[in-house]
Amino acid sequence: PMEKIFESYIASILRKQLPPEVRMKTQDSRYSLFDQPSRTFALRPDIVLESGEHTTVLDTKWKMLSASAYNYGISQADMYQMYAYGKKYDADSVVLIFPKFDVVGAEPIFYESGDGVSVEVVFVDLRDPEKSVEKMSEIPFIEGRCSNVL
């Protein structure tokens, strides 16, 4: 399915661009939404980046968003998922990655929860995905902006 191809491609591009001190895990399953009874509702973000005490969680979605749709067509379930990742991973940032289609601009969309979780929605132009992933260096990660990390 296209969602798996998109996820794998983004992970592959990111892996090439990361410095050695940043660890990247795909399909990380170390956390569950609940610890009792026996680790129920497993969390499995697509990509987790870690360096020292800093963590960024990235999740890819193969969906076409719309500038005219409520919340651009981002589902409430997707945002609940991102919030859970942010809390359980104690993430510095959570990033939701969509393919860029002409109906939605290339500008990132920011959401703040008010209790420490922020989600940035970014778009990857499939005509030039490496350049789009390079732009992700503007995502907060390590000690402020991470232009030297991604």
C-alpha positions as CSV (number, residue, x, y, z in Angstrom):
1,P,0.0,0.0,0.0
2,M,1.1,3.6,-0.7
3,E,1.2,4.6,3.0
4,K,3.9,2.0,3.7
5,I,5.9,3.1,0.6
6,F,5.6,6.8,1.7
7,E,6.7,5.9,5.2
8,S,9.7,3.9,4.1
9,Y,10.8,6.5,1.6
10,I,10.7,9.3,4.2
11,A,12.6,7.2,6.6
12,S,15.2,6.4,4.0
13,I,15.7,10.1,3.1
14,L,15.9,11.1,6.7
15,R,18.4,8.3,7.5
16,K,20.8,9.6,4.9
17,Q,20.6,13.2,6.3
18,L,21.0,12.5,10.0
19,P,24.3,13.0,11.7
20,P,25.7,9.9,13.5
21,E,24.8,11.2,17.0
22,V,21.1,11.1,16.2
23,R,19.5,7.6,16.5
24,M,16.6,6.8,14.3
25,K,14.1,4.0,15.1
26,T,11.3,3.0,12.8
27,Q,8.1,1.4,14.1
28,D,9.2,1.8,17.7
29,S,7.0,-0.1,20.1
30,R,8.5,0.4,23.5
31,Y,5.5,2.2,24.9
32,S,1.8,1.4,25.2
33,L,-1.0,3.8,25.9
34,F,-1.7,2.0,29.2
35,D,0.7,-0.1,31.4
36,Q,-2.1,-2.1,33.1
37,P,-3.3,-4.6,32.2
38,S,-0.1,-5.8,30.7
39,R,0.8,-3.0,28.2
40,T,-2.4,-2.5,26.3
41,F,-2.9,-0.4,23.2
42,A,0.6,-0.4,21.8
43,L,2.0,2.9,20.4
44,R,4.0,2.5,17.2
45,P,5.1,5.8,15.7
46,D,6.6,5.5,12.2
47,I,9.9,7.3,13.1
48,V,11.6,8.3,16.4
49,L,14.7,10.5,16.5
50,E,16.8,10.6,19.6
51,S,19.9,12.4,20.6
52,G,20.8,12.6,24.3
53,E,17.7,13.5,26.2
54,H,15.9,15.0,23.1
55,T,13.2,13.1,21.2
56,T,11.3,13.9,18.1
57,V,8.4,11.6,17.0
58,L,7.4,11.6,13.3
59,D,4.4,9.9,11.8
60,T,3.6,9.8,8.1
61,K,0.1,9.8,6.6
62,W,-0.7,9.1,3.0
63,K,-3.7,11.4,2.8
64,M,-4.7,14.3,0.6
65,L,-5.5,17.3,2.7
66,S,-7.7,20.2,1.7
67,A,-7.3,23.9,2.4
68,S,-11.1,24.3,2.5
69,A,-11.8,21.4,4.8
70,Y,-12.2,21.7,8.6
71,N,-8.7,21.4,10.1
72,Y,-7.5,20.8,6.5
73,G,-9.0,17.3,6.7
74,I,-6.6,16.1,9.4
75,S,-8.6,13.6,11.4
76,Q,-9.2,14.0,15.1
77,A,-8.0,10.4,15.6
78,D,-4.6,11.3,14.0
79,M,-4.3,14.2,16.4
80,Y,-5.2,12.1,19.4
81,Q,-2.5,9.7,18.2
82,M,0.1,12.5,17.9
83,Y,-0.8,13.8,21.4
84,A,-0.3,10.3,22.9
85,Y,3.1,10.0,21.2
86,G,4.1,13.4,22.5
87,K,3.1,12.5,26.1
88,K,4.4,8.9,26.2
89,Y,7.7,9.7,24.5
90,D,8.1,13.0,26.4
91,A,8.9,14.4,22.9
92,D,10.4,17.8,22.3
93,S,8.4,17.8,19.1
94,V,5.9,15.7,17.2
95,V,5.7,15.9,13.5
96,L,2.9,14.7,11.2
97,I,4.1,14.3,7.6
98,F,1.7,14.4,4.6
99,P,2.4,14.4,0.9
100,K,2.1,17.8,-0.6
101,F,-0.6,18.1,-3.2
102,D,-1.5,21.3,-5.0
103,V,-4.7,21.8,-2.9
104,V,-2.7,22.6,0.3
105,G,0.2,25.0,0.6
106,A,3.7,24.0,1.6
107,E,3.7,26.0,4.8
108,P,3.8,24.0,8.0
109,I,0.8,24.0,10.3
110,F,1.3,24.2,14.1
111,Y,-0.9,23.0,16.9
112,E,-0.2,23.6,20.6
113,S,-2.0,21.6,23.4
114,G,-1.2,24.0,26.3
115,D,0.2,21.2,28.3
116,G,3.6,20.7,26.6
117,V,2.6,18.8,23.4
118,S,3.1,20.6,20.1
119,V,2.4,19.0,16.7
120,E,3.8,20.4,13.5
121,V,2.2,19.3,10.3
122,V,4.7,19.4,7.3
123,F,4.3,18.5,3.7
124,V,6.7,16.6,1.4
125,D,6.7,17.5,-2.2
126,L,6.9,14.2,-4.0
127,R,8.4,15.9,-7.0
128,D,11.4,16.8,-4.9
129,P,11.2,14.8,-1.6
130,E,14.8,15.2,-0.6
131,K,14.5,19.0,-0.6
132,S,11.3,18.8,1.4
133,V,12.9,16.5,4.0
134,E,15.8,18.9,4.1
135,K,13.4,21.7,5.0
136,M,12.4,19.6,8.1
137,S,15.7,20.9,9.6
138,E,13.6,23.8,10.7
139,I,11.7,21.6,13.1
140,P,12.6,22.1,16.8
141,F,14.7,19.2,18.0
142,I,18.0,19.7,19.7
143,E,18.7,22.8,21.7
144,G,16.3,25.0,19.8
145,R,16.3,24.9,16.0
146,C,18.1,21.9,14.5
147,S,19.5,23.2,11.3
148,N,22.7,21.3,12.1
149,V,20.9,18.1,12.9
150,L,18.7,17.3,9.9
